[in-house]
Structures are given as structure tokens and as C-alpha cells.
Amino acid sequence: MALGALLILMGCGATDTVDAPPDAPAEHSPELASAAVASGIVFASYNLQLSQLNSIHTGTILASTPAGLLGALKTVKEKRGRVLLRLHGDGKVRNADGTFNLNLWKSQVARFRNVNFASYINDGTIVGHFIFDEPHFPSRWGGKIVPQSTVEAMAQYSKQLWPTLITITSAPPSWLASVGLTYTHLDAGWAIYYSKMGNASTFISNQVAKAKLKKLGLVTSLNVLDGGNGSSGFAGNYPNKFAMSASELRSYGTALLAQSYVCAFAMWKYTSDYYGRADIQSAMRDLSGKARNHAATSCRQ
């Protein structure tokens, strides 16, 4: 995935050491969220600007500078929105050959160590720290996957800085569960659905089972721009890819949101051409209502 503008998505081995941070400010459990956020679970989209947060589109992926973070979070809270917090840019954490560098990642995240955003963790404005995107896709990382143990090391570093901040990686539980690793610091995986993955209900049931096996929470999402079956006739981002039709949105989204174990819902990704269509807006309203009525499930299990 790749994101643009302010709200964007921007390896070393698991033997890398985790740097000890300075004393962090006291924090409390994010499960004690107040009415600062809307009910149910977040209904989010990549690339959605803060100004676009509303009663339907209640969340986004938030990337910011340290200086701008508190102001951005204040805006989100005022709109009763929620965010998955992104503290690094992918281009800043790669070696010259495109592979992942854990130490560079740590240095990016450490820029925020003195920004006190604990209140936004406590009130539920921040769903979690989105620590890494698609470690299981070698094409993203110089032809090499980023191992599960390295993802756990990232989560460990995040927990040292912000002990109560939920850690989330955009990797399906089926991949996270494919090794014998026990996840002590990683809290949740992320399962994104495309039509080519077969029956949506079967897909999400399998991902829930794998998440439970590893005691991980589960974020889920739809690739609305490139994950369609072609029935929409709406060209996607890539050759021979299609955006989902309104009927697909309702069908797939309803299946994913039927799982009470799901803790957040995010779509890839906002574009005005697609989201501006009347039929898509109607489907989004329906799905947002399902997210609003969903059990308020934590991404920490």
C-alpha cells in the first residue's frame, strides 16, 4: 500500500537490541475509553483527511510530525473520530537495497517519545499504533519478507515507549500464526479482503480462528479500489484490477463486520472519484451503521 498527503502510509534480523527509552509519562488502559469517540468500532479509510471525518467516516490512518501530532489528535477528538497512528514513513526505514532496517524504524518512532499523547490513548481516540505495513510481502521490502520475530521486536520497542498503546501490524493472522512465535508485545493483526480470496465469511472466520490461536486482536478491511470482481466496471489502480461495486461493498463488508471479534474496520483507500459516487455513498452509510452497532471490541485480547 502507499498513501499520499499528510495522512499517509508512509530487514534487520530479530537479534537487534531494543533501545531503552527514558521514563514515559504515566498512562492508563485504553479500554477505559470515555464518550470521546463514537460507539461501536471505527469505520476508517486510508487517505481520508481529518476534515472529512464525520458520522459515517469515523476514522483514518494518521501520520504526522511530532510537532503537529497533538493538534491533529485534538481535531480528531473534536470530531469524535478515531485513528490508527502511524509514526514512521516507509521510505525512511529502508536500506539502500530496499530491505527493512529495524534501527532506522526505531529512530523514526523515537522522534515521538517526548510527545505526551497519553490522554488520547486513554479516551480511545487512538485505536492503536500501526507499527508496520505488509511485512509478509517481499515485493514491499527489497525482495525479502520482514520476519514475524522482527515485527514482535517493533511491538516491543513501542511498548517500552508507550506501555498501554495497542500495537497493530498490517499482516493477516494466518501469516502471523504460521510460526511458533508467542506474541508478547504485538496486540493485533490485520486481514484485508479482496474478492479473489473467495467467500468473505469463510475468509474472516479463518482469520478470527488464527487470531484467537495467537491471542491477537483483529483489524479487518476491504481493498475497495483494487479488490473487486470486475462487476463494477470501475477501473482500479492497477491493470486488470477493479474497484468494488456497491453490491460487493455491502456483501463483503457485512460478512467481515458480522464477526464480533473484529476490533476495527478500514478500507483501502479514499479517492473522491470512487467515494463520491451515490451508490458507493449509500453502501458506505449502511456499513458504517453496522460498524457503529458492532460490539465495542478491543484490539488487545
Secondary structure by P-SEA (a helix, b strand, c coil): cccccccccccccccbbbbbbcccccccccccccccccccccccccccccccccccccccccccccccaaaaaaaaaaacbbbbccccccccccccccbbbaaaaaaaaaccccccaaaaaaaccccccccccccccccccccccccaaaaaaaaaaaaaacccbbbbcccccccccccccccccccbbbbbbccccccaaaaaaaaaaaaaaacbbbbbbbcccccccccccccccccccccccaaaaaaaaaaaaccccccccccccccccccccaaaaaaaaaaaaaaaacccccccc
